Amino acid sequence: MTFVVPHRLWSACLLVLAGLSTWGCASAPVQEMSDARQAIKAAREAGAETVVPHKLSEAQQLLQRAEESLQRRAYRDARRNAIAAHDKAAEALGQAQTASRHESS
């Protein structure tokens, strides 16, 4: 007696195996690191160092942690910290731009 496996079951098994094989292999967060650096630069250029220095400092610290994680090849931590750095820098940029608009009006 032979056992016949339906085509759909084979396809499902292959998808599960492919997903498991790539699950543990995170890639370096190159784009996220670049985005964070650019956001910090934009915030700095908008005057965040004088308006909200604590937020800009937090963004820089998060980027530093991301860089350290990247060197250790802890890519998930690096990605998480780079995204957090970007978000914090974006907040600083927004607040610096708001302050600039209020000063000019």
C-alpha positions as CSV (number, residue, x, y, z in Angstrom):
1,M,0.0,0.0,0.0
2,T,1.4,3.4,-1.0
3,F,0.6,6.6,0.7
4,V,-0.1,9.5,-1.7
5,V,0.5,13.0,-0.3
6,P,-1.8,15.7,-1.9
7,H,0.0,18.5,-3.8
8,R,-1.4,21.1,-1.4
9,L,0.1,19.4,1.6
10,W,3.6,19.3,-0.1
11,S,3.3,23.0,-1.0
12,A,2.3,23.9,2.6
13,C,5.2,21.9,4.0
14,L,7.7,23.5,1.7
15,L,6.4,27.0,2.7
16,V,6.7,26.2,6.3
17,L,10.3,24.8,5.9
18,A,11.3,27.9,3.8
19,G,9.9,30.2,6.5
20,L,11.7,28.4,9.3
21,S,15.0,28.4,7.5
22,T,14.9,32.2,7.0
23,W,13.4,33.0,10.4
24,G,16.7,33.0,12.3
25,C,18.7,34.8,9.6
26,A,18.0,38.5,10.0
27,S,19.9,40.7,7.6
28,A,21.8,43.9,8.5
29,P,19.4,46.8,8.9
30,V,21.2,49.0,6.3
31,Q,18.2,51.1,5.3
32,E,17.0,51.6,8.9
33,M,20.5,52.8,10.0
34,S,20.6,55.2,7.0
35,D,17.2,56.5,7.8
36,A,18.1,57.1,11.4
37,R,21.3,59.0,10.5
38,Q,19.4,61.2,8.0
39,A,16.6,62.0,10.5
40,I,19.2,63.0,13.1
41,K,21.0,65.2,10.6
42,A,17.7,66.8,9.5
43,A,16.7,67.4,13.2
44,R,20.1,68.9,13.9
45,E,19.9,71.2,10.9
46,A,16.5,72.4,11.9
47,G,17.8,73.5,15.3
48,A,16.7,70.6,17.5
49,E,20.0,70.9,19.5
50,T,18.7,74.2,21.0
51,V,15.0,73.5,21.0
52,V,14.8,69.9,22.2
53,P,18.3,68.8,23.0
54,H,17.1,65.9,25.2
55,K,15.2,64.3,22.3
56,L,18.1,64.7,19.9
57,S,20.4,63.3,22.5
58,E,18.1,60.3,23.0
59,A,18.0,59.7,19.2
60,Q,21.8,59.8,19.1
61,Q,22.1,57.4,22.0
62,L,19.7,55.0,20.3
63,L,21.7,55.2,17.1
64,Q,24.9,54.5,19.0
65,R,23.2,51.4,20.5
66,A,22.1,50.3,17.0
67,E,25.7,50.7,15.8
68,E,27.0,48.6,18.7
69,S,24.4,45.9,18.0
70,L,25.3,46.0,14.3
71,Q,29.0,45.4,15.2
72,R,27.9,42.4,17.3
73,R,25.7,41.2,14.4
74,A,22.7,41.5,16.7
75,Y,20.6,42.7,13.7
76,R,17.2,42.6,15.4
77,D,18.4,44.8,18.2
78,A,20.2,47.1,15.7
79,R,17.0,47.4,13.6
80,R,14.8,48.1,16.7
81,N,17.2,50.8,18.0
82,A,17.7,52.3,14.5
83,I,13.9,52.6,14.1
84,A,13.6,54.1,17.6
85,A,16.4,56.6,16.8
86,H,14.6,57.6,13.6
87,D,11.3,58.1,15.4
88,K,12.9,60.1,18.2
89,A,14.8,62.3,15.7
90,A,11.6,62.8,13.7
91,E,9.9,64.0,16.9
92,A,12.8,66.4,17.5
93,L,12.6,67.6,14.0
94,G,8.9,68.3,14.2
95,Q,9.3,70.2,17.5
96,A,12.2,72.2,16.1
97,Q,10.2,73.1,13.0
98,T,7.2,74.1,15.1
99,A,9.3,76.3,17.3
100,S,10.9,77.9,14.2
101,R,7.4,78.7,12.8
102,H,6.3,80.3,16.1
103,E,9.5,82.4,16.2
104,S,9.0,83.7,12.7
105,S,5.3,84.6,13.2
